[in-house]
Amino acid sequence: MTSLIATMGPAILSPRTLHDAIARGVSALRFSASKFSAGELAAQAQRTAGIGAALGRPLDLLLDLPGAKTRLTNEDFFPLAGVERLHVLFHPAPARPELPVAQIGTTGMAIAPYIEPGDILVLGDGENALRVESRTADGCMTRPLTHGDVGRHKGISLHGKPQAYQALGDAEAIALKGLGESVFSGVIVSFVEDPDTLEQARSLIGDTPHDGRPAPALIAKIETRAGAERAAELARAADGVLLGRGDLLLDAGELDFYDLGKTVMKETQKAGRPLMVGTQLLASLSEGWLPNRSELAYLSHLVEKEVDGLMLATETTVGSAPLRTVELVTALIERYGTGAAPAPLFPSRSAA
């Protein structure tokens, strides 16, 4: 049985929409720590668990720890339409689209030393991009190559050059230590590249049961070249693996993306661990009545390959058709999978 994982966001945040999404097939919810405060996440998870209990639907409640990735500091959507140049600062600062030369801050640019004129800065999962025209010690002047809206706190990366990631920082350690007292049934650790990181995370979580449930499941998000190349070791060390296709494309590049993703899937299934796949699985349904044909074919292929979990991201965070997307993915799971409705990945830990 394949689990349908929806990412919590504005599109399904209301109790009514969340109720309908769970009733129509969502069996797991992902809560992103890069988008909400600890208090907001705890409240969302408790509310979600209550809705699942009222429906009689056990749910996986998964806390996604973002890792120390450089992110933009805009609190609202930042429109690139009409922006001729954008000043990207190498430090936190308010986003100011109204200035004569628009500016946006970052959480601290680990990639700053490698930026040169002519480089491409990719925003989010690649939906927007900027070309670097010049740089100084505290920022770089760029020209937008796309004209969409930049989502809140999107990541920023340097196309075609090595990136520096930190899976477990101070914020992640604090969150892991507090999991035993929370309702979360699993935790996703981002940018995992070696088994030692997972051992450290597991020691921080501890193994003390909470409310009669085992300790939360530890899920390794593999989304870099280095992580994919050690997928076999990571799968054995984790309780499950999430293939993060968005950052994998940014880190690996267009030509190696497919082979590395295939390696992650093969090694995870060989290790007998639950395999989840995410990032823009059916994003086109928010833009048109029928989904993109390639997305539809790939999604059906994943179900046939007995992938354990399919994770929706923008489709349920800011997408315009979250419930329609949930209905279609549920139908695909029932048609091309075992015939059963979506079910939790970690039933002994799931909130009921």
Sequence and secondary structure as in RCSB ss.txt:
>XXXX:A:sequence
MTSLIATMGPAILSPRTLHDAIARGVSALRFSASKFSAGELAAQAQRTAGIGAALGRPLDLLLDLPGAKTRLTNE
DFFPLAGVERLHVLFHPAPARPELPVAQIGTTGMAIAPYIEPGDILVLGDGENALRVESRTADGCMTRPLTHGDV
GRHKGISLHGKPQAYQALGDAEAIALKGLGESVFSGVIVSFVEDPDTLEQARSLIGDTPHDGRPAPALIAKIETR
AGAERAAELARAADGVLLGRGDLLLDAGELDFYDLGKTVMKETQKAGRPLMVGTQLLASLSEGWLPNRSELAYLS
HLVEKEVDGLMLATETTVGSAPLRTVELVTALIERYGTGAAPAPLFPSRSAA
>XXXX:A:secstr
  EEEEE SGGG SHHHHHHHHHTT  EEEEETTTS HHHHHHHHHHHHHHHHHHT  BEEEEEE  S  BB  S
S EE TT S EEEESS    BTTSSSEEE BS  TTGGG  TT EEEETTTTEEEEEEEE SSEEEEEES  SEE
 TT BEEETTS     S  HHHHHHHHTGGGSS SEEEETT  SHHHHHHHHHHH S  BTTB   EEEEEE SH
HHHHTHHHHHHHSSEEEEEHHHHHHHH TTTHHHHHHHHHHHHHHTT  EEEESSSSGGGGTSSS  HHHHHHHH
HHHHTT SEEEESHHHHT S HHHHHHHHHHHHHHHSSS     S TTT B 
